[in-house]
Amino acid sequence: MACSGDQMGKSFICIGNGSQSKSFFTFYSQFNRNWGGEGVLEAVVMLILAIMSVPGNLVICVFILKSKTTRTVTNVLVCNLALADIAFCLSAPFVAYVRVHGTWTLEGGMCRVLMYWMNVCGVVMIWTLTAISIDRYVNIRVGVSSSRKLRKLHLVGICSLIWIVSLLFFLPFAIYFEVKEGVTGNSQVVQFCTLDWPRERHFPIIYTALIALFCFFIPVNIITISYYRIFQTFWKSRRAVGSFSRNAKKVDSTNAARQSKQQKVVRTLVLIVLVFIAMWLPLFIVIALVEYDVSNHMNGMHSNALIWAVIFAYGNSLANAIMYGSVFVQLWNAVFRCCRRKIIPGENETVNIDARTSVHHVTTVTNL
């Protein structure tokens, strides 16, 4: 039966009668909850994550773009990643509002834009991480000159292309998401934002498979191969240095320090990728399960599974801001010292030196 299942009237709403009836997943809305405070809890958690994430990512963008020394290829891509994090977090107030109120009271245009925009931002993040991994591979395996050529000729184009392709790829969401009206299990008339695919049965299955392929499996494989080859290079270089040091009294400390810095940068970037996969994979899985559930008329998927997967994704935006390293910490140390200089007279010279040291440290760390 199209209109039967554990979540009918809760996370699924049936529209129509008899053979013409069809069930729809409610996505952001959930009705007839067992605990009335569940929606408030979800809203509070996602808003806290979003509010904490936006300033951190904004600080990173400002710090990277304010100075020529920090506008390296990788740093500009990191800035693009931070912008996508900020754009993604802007959806949190709308999702939180619907989770608290249940029924959809926002405009129909917001229904079309919300899931579309969230997916666009997510794909921009994963392909930006892919571009960063390729840049690191080119920088370390090929040489700095190739990286400079990329910066001059293609960097803006790469970032623009990632956004444009992502915007075009998810247009079906903007087209087929719409507000519908139905009746819950307790005969309450409600409105909800849902996905109403065209009559062609195979289209949603094919499109969901393409999302998994081009938005997850392909970029993750590119990232894995790039960093695997980078670590191969580091391992060979380390063995070569060890062999050289046994036959010489002095090793070039500059090259050793440079390699150590590159290794630290790559480890940080790999950690960012691993955390991204861990915190976005639940959302990809839930979207696939929702499509499977809807296609087979099971109507058993809970909308709060989708929402908590989205909350994990909001958490990734905050994690990114933290994992960009000591940039975030050192910046606030510099700000604190500058404020302290204004409050406590007689410490101007010392605080100025500390602040300059902090800024220099930030420049060094972010000069990836």
C-alpha positions as CSV (number, residue, x, y, z in Angstrom):
1,M,0.0,0.0,0.0
2,A,1.3,3.5,-0.9
3,C,-0.1,5.1,2.2
4,S,0.9,2.6,5.0
5,G,3.9,2.3,7.2
6,D,5.3,3.1,10.6
7,Q,5.9,6.8,9.9
8,M,2.7,7.5,8.0
9,G,1.2,10.7,9.4
10,K,4.5,11.6,11.1
11,S,7.4,11.7,8.6
12,F,5.2,10.7,5.7
13,I,1.9,12.3,4.6
14,C,-0.5,10.6,2.2
15,I,-2.2,12.8,-0.4
16,G,-5.1,11.5,-2.6
17,N,-7.5,8.6,-2.3
18,G,-7.6,5.0,-3.4
19,S,-5.4,4.1,-6.3
20,Q,-4.5,7.8,-6.8
21,S,-3.0,8.1,-3.3
22,K,0.7,8.9,-2.9
23,S,2.9,9.2,0.1
24,F,5.4,12.1,0.5
25,F,8.4,12.3,2.9
26,T,8.2,15.5,5.0
27,F,11.9,16.2,5.1
28,Y,12.1,19.2,7.5
29,S,8.8,18.7,9.2
30,Q,7.7,16.0,11.6
31,F,4.2,15.5,13.1
32,N,2.7,13.6,16.0
33,R,6.0,13.4,17.9
34,N,6.2,11.2,21.0
35,W,8.1,14.0,22.8
36,G,7.2,17.6,22.1
37,G,10.6,19.0,23.0
38,E,12.4,17.0,20.4
39,G,12.1,19.7,17.7
40,V,13.4,22.4,20.2
41,L,16.4,20.2,21.0
42,E,17.2,19.7,17.3
43,A,16.8,23.5,16.7
44,V,19.0,24.5,19.6
45,V,21.9,22.1,18.6
46,M,22.0,23.1,15.0
47,L,21.8,26.8,15.8
48,I,24.6,26.6,18.3
49,L,26.8,24.8,15.8
50,A,26.0,27.3,13.0
51,I,26.5,30.4,15.2
52,M,29.9,29.1,16.4
53,S,30.9,28.1,12.9
54,V,30.2,31.3,11.0
55,P,32.6,33.7,12.9
56,G,35.5,31.2,12.8
57,N,35.2,30.6,9.1
58,L,34.7,34.3,8.4
59,V,37.9,35.1,10.4
60,I,39.8,32.6,8.3
61,C,38.6,34.2,5.0
62,V,39.5,37.7,6.2
63,F,42.9,36.6,7.4
64,I,43.8,34.8,4.2
65,L,42.6,37.6,1.8
66,K,44.0,40.6,3.7
67,S,47.7,39.9,2.9
68,K,49.5,38.9,-0.3
69,T,51.7,36.6,1.7
70,T,48.8,34.4,2.7
71,R,47.0,34.3,-0.6
72,T,48.7,31.1,-1.8
73,V,46.8,28.6,-4.0
74,T,45.9,26.3,-1.1
75,N,44.9,29.1,1.1
76,V,42.6,30.6,-1.4
77,L,41.0,27.2,-1.9
78,V,40.7,27.0,1.9
79,C,39.0,30.4,1.8
80,N,36.5,29.0,-0.8
81,L,35.9,26.0,1.6
82,A,35.3,28.4,4.4
83,L,32.8,30.5,2.3
84,A,30.9,27.3,1.5
85,D,30.8,26.5,5.2
86,I,29.4,29.9,6.0
87,A,26.8,29.6,3.1
88,F,25.8,26.2,4.4
89,C,25.3,27.4,7.9
90,L,23.0,30.2,6.7
91,S,20.3,27.5,6.2
92,A,20.3,26.6,9.9
93,P,17.8,29.2,11.1
94,F,15.2,28.1,8.5
95,V,15.6,24.4,9.2
96,A,15.4,25.1,13.0
97,Y,12.3,27.2,12.6
98,V,10.5,24.4,10.7
99,R,11.6,21.8,13.2
100,V,10.0,23.8,16.0
101,H,6.8,24.7,14.2
102,G,6.3,21.4,12.4
103,T,4.1,22.7,9.6
104,W,5.7,24.6,6.8
105,T,4.9,28.3,7.1
106,L,7.7,29.7,5.0
107,E,7.3,30.8,1.3
108,G,7.1,28.2,-1.4
109,G,10.3,29.7,-2.9
110,M,12.2,28.9,0.3
111,C,11.1,25.3,0.0
112,R,12.6,25.1,-3.5
113,V,15.8,26.8,-2.4
114,L,16.6,25.3,1.0
115,M,17.6,21.7,0.2
116,Y,19.0,22.8,-3.2
117,W,21.3,25.3,-1.5
118,M,22.4,22.9,1.3
119,N,23.4,20.3,-1.3
120,V,25.2,22.9,-3.5
121,C,27.3,24.0,-0.5
122,G,28.2,20.4,0.4
123,V,29.4,19.6,-3.1
124,V,31.4,22.8,-3.3
125,M,33.1,21.7,-0.1
126,I,34.0,18.2,-1.3
127,W,35.3,19.4,-4.7
128,T,37.3,22.2,-3.1
129,L,38.9,19.6,-0.8
130,T,39.6,17.6,-4.0
131,A,41.2,20.7,-5.7
132,I,43.3,21.2,-2.5
133,S,44.6,17.7,-2.7
134,I,45.5,18.0,-6.3
135,D,47.3,21.3,-5.6
136,R,49.3,19.7,-2.8
137,Y,50.2,16.9,-5.1
138,V,51.3,19.3,-7.9
139,N,53.2,21.4,-5.3
140,I,55.1,18.5,-3.7
141,R,55.5,16.1,-6.6
142,V,55.9,18.5,-9.5
143,G,57.2,21.7,-8.0
144,V,56.3,25.2,-6.9
145,S,56.5,26.7,-10.4
146,S,53.5,24.6,-11.4
147,S,51.6,25.9,-8.4
148,R,52.4,29.5,-9.2
149,K,51.2,28.9,-12.8
150,L,48.0,27.5,-11.4
151,R,47.5,30.5,-9.2
152,K,48.0,33.1,-11.9
153,L,45.9,31.4,-14.7
154,H,43.3,29.1,-13.2
155,L,42.6,29.6,-9.5
156,V,39.6,31.9,-9.8
157,G,38.3,29.8,-12.7
158,I,38.6,26.6,-10.6
159,C,36.6,28.1,-7.7
160,S,34.0,29.6,-10.1
161,L,33.7,26.3,-12.0
162,I,33.1,24.3,-8.8
163,W,30.3,26.7,-7.8
164,I,28.7,26.8,-11.3
165,V,28.7,23.1,-11.8
166,S,27.3,22.5,-8.3
167,L,24.5,25.0,-8.9
168,L,23.6,23.4,-12.2
169,F,23.9,19.8,-10.9
170,F,21.3,20.2,-8.2
171,L,18.8,22.2,-10.3
172,P,16.3,19.2,-10.1
173,F,16.0,19.8,-6.4
174,A,15.1,23.5,-7.1
175,I,12.5,22.3,-9.7
176,Y,10.8,19.4,-7.9
177,F,10.8,20.5,-4.3
178,E,7.4,22.1,-3.5
179,V,5.0,22.8,-0.6
180,K,2.1,20.4,-0.3
181,E,-0.9,20.1,2.0
182,G,-2.1,16.9,3.7
183,V,-3.6,15.4,6.8
184,T,-1.7,13.9,9.7
185,G,-2.7,10.8,11.7
186,N,-4.8,12.9,14.1
187,S,-6.7,14.6,11.2
188,Q,-4.7,17.8,11.4
189,V,-4.3,19.7,8.1
190,V,-0.7,20.6,7.6
191,Q,1.7,22.0,5.0
192,F,5.1,20.5,4.4
193,C,8.0,20.9,2.0
194,T,8.6,17.7,0.0
195,L,10.2,16.3,-3.2
196,D,7.7,15.4,-5.9
197,W,9.7,13.7,-8.7
198,P,8.2,13.4,-12.2
199,R,6.2,10.3,-13.1
200,E,9.2,8.6,-14.6
201,R,10.1,5.9,-12.0
202,H,13.7,5.5,-12.9
203,F,14.6,9.2,-12.8
204,P,15.0,9.6,-9.0
205,I,17.0,6.4,-8.8
206,I,19.4,7.4,-11.6
207,Y,19.7,10.9,-10.2
208,T,20.4,9.7,-6.6
209,A,23.1,7.3,-8.1
210,L,24.7,10.2,-9.9
211,I,24.8,12.2,-6.7
212,A,26.6,9.4,-4.9
213,L,29.0,9.0,-7.8
214,F,30.0,12.5,-8.7
215,C,29.5,14.1,-5.3
216,F,31.1,11.5,-3.1
217,F,32.9,8.5,-4.6
218,I,34.8,10.2,-7.4
219,P,36.1,13.1,-5.4
220,V,37.0,10.9,-2.4
221,N,38.9,8.5,-4.7
222,I,40.8,11.5,-6.2
223,I,41.6,12.8,-2.7
224,T,42.8,9.3,-1.6
225,I,45.1,8.8,-4.6
226,S,46.6,12.3,-4.3
227,Y,47.4,12.1,-0.6
228,Y,48.6,8.5,-1.0
229,R,51.1,9.6,-3.6
230,I,52.2,12.6,-1.5
231,F,52.9,10.3,1.5
232,Q,54.9,8.0,-0.8
233,T,57.0,11.0,-1.8
234,F,57.5,11.9,1.9
235,W,58.5,8.3,2.7
236,K,61.0,8.1,-0.1
237,S,62.4,11.5,0.8
238,R,62.7,10.5,4.5
239,R,64.6,7.4,3.6
240,A,66.9,9.4,1.3
241,V,67.7,11.9,4.1
242,G,68.4,9.1,6.5
243,S,70.8,7.5,4.1
244,F,72.5,10.8,3.5
245,S,72.8,11.6,7.2
246,R,74.7,8.4,7.8
247,N,77.3,9.4,5.3
248,A,77.6,13.1,6.0
249,K,78.2,15.2,9.1
250,K,75.6,17.9,8.4
251,V,72.1,17.8,6.8
252,D,70.6,20.8,5.2
253,S,68.4,22.2,8.0
254,T,66.4,24.4,5.6
255,N,65.2,21.6,3.5
256,A,64.5,19.5,6.6
257,A,62.4,22.3,8.1
258,R,60.6,22.8,4.8
259,Q,59.7,19.2,4.5
260,S,58.5,19.1,8.1
261,K,56.2,22.0,7.4
262,Q,54.8,20.4,4.3
263,Q,54.2,17.1,6.2
264,K,52.4,19.0,8.9
265,V,50.2,20.8,6.3
266,V,49.4,17.6,4.5
267,R,48.5,15.9,7.8
268,T,46.1,18.7,8.7
269,L,44.5,18.6,5.3
270,V,44.1,14.8,5.4
271,L,42.5,15.2,8.9
272,I,40.0,17.8,7.4
273,V,39.1,15.4,4.6
274,L,38.6,12.4,7.0
275,V,36.4,14.5,9.3
276,F,34.4,15.8,6.3
277,I,33.8,12.2,5.1
278,A,32.8,11.0,8.6
279,M,30.4,13.9,9.2
280,W,28.9,14.1,5.7
281,L,28.6,10.4,4.9
282,P,25.5,10.0,7.2
283,L,23.7,12.7,5.1
284,F,24.5,10.9,1.8
285,I,23.4,7.6,3.3
286,V,20.2,9.0,4.7
287,I,19.3,10.7,1.3
288,A,19.8,7.3,-0.4
289,L,17.7,5.5,2.2
290,V,14.9,8.1,1.9
291,E,14.8,7.5,-1.9
292,Y,14.8,3.7,-1.4
293,D,12.0,4.0,1.2
294,V,9.9,6.3,-1.0
295,S,10.4,4.2,-4.1
296,N,9.3,1.0,-2.4
297,H,6.4,2.7,-0.5
298,M,7.8,1.5,2.9
299,N,7.1,4.9,4.6
300,G,9.3,3.9,7.6
301,M,12.1,6.5,7.5
302,H,12.1,9.0,10.3
303,S,12.6,12.7,9.3
304,N,14.7,13.2,12.4
305,A,17.3,10.8,10.9
306,L,17.7,13.3,8.1
307,I,17.8,16.3,10.5
308,W,20.5,14.7,12.7
309,A,22.5,13.9,9.6
310,V,22.2,17.6,8.7
311,I,23.3,18.5,12.2
312,F,26.4,16.4,11.8
313,A,27.1,18.4,8.6
314,Y,26.7,21.7,10.5
315,G,29.2,20.3,13.0
316,N,31.7,19.7,10.2
317,S,31.6,23.4,9.4
318,L,32.6,24.2,13.0
319,A,35.3,21.4,12.9
320,N,36.8,22.9,9.7
321,A,37.2,26.3,11.4
322,I,38.9,24.6,14.3
323,M,41.1,22.3,12.2
324,Y,42.4,25.1,10.0
325,G,44.9,25.0,12.9
326,S,46.4,27.5,15.2
327,V,45.3,30.3,12.8
328,F,42.1,30.7,14.8
329,V,43.7,30.5,18.2
330,Q,46.7,32.8,17.3
331,L,44.4,35.4,15.8
332,W,42.4,35.8,19.0
333,N,45.6,35.8,21.1
334,A,46.7,38.8,19.0
335,V,43.4,40.5,19.4
336,F,43.5,39.9,23.2
337,R,47.0,41.3,23.4
338,C,46.0,44.4,21.4
339,C,43.1,45.0,23.8
340,R,45.3,44.4,26.8
341,R,47.8,47.0,25.4
342,K,45.0,49.6,25.4
343,I,43.9,48.8,28.9
344,I,47.2,48.4,30.6
345,P,49.7,51.3,30.0
346,G,53.4,50.7,30.0
347,E,53.3,47.4,28.2
348,N,53.0,48.7,24.7
349,E,56.4,47.6,23.4
350,T,56.1,44.0,24.8
351,V,52.5,43.5,23.5
352,N,53.4,44.9,20.1
353,I,56.1,42.4,19.8
354,D,53.8,39.6,20.9
355,A,51.1,40.7,18.5
356,R,53.6,40.8,15.6
357,T,54.8,37.4,16.6
358,S,51.3,36.0,16.6
359,V,50.5,37.5,13.2
360,H,53.8,36.2,11.8
361,H,53.0,32.7,13.2
362,V,49.6,32.9,11.5
363,T,51.2,33.9,8.2
364,T,53.6,31.0,8.5
365,V,50.9,28.4,9.4
366,T,48.5,29.6,6.7
367,N,51.1,29.8,4.0
368,L,50.2,26.3,3.0
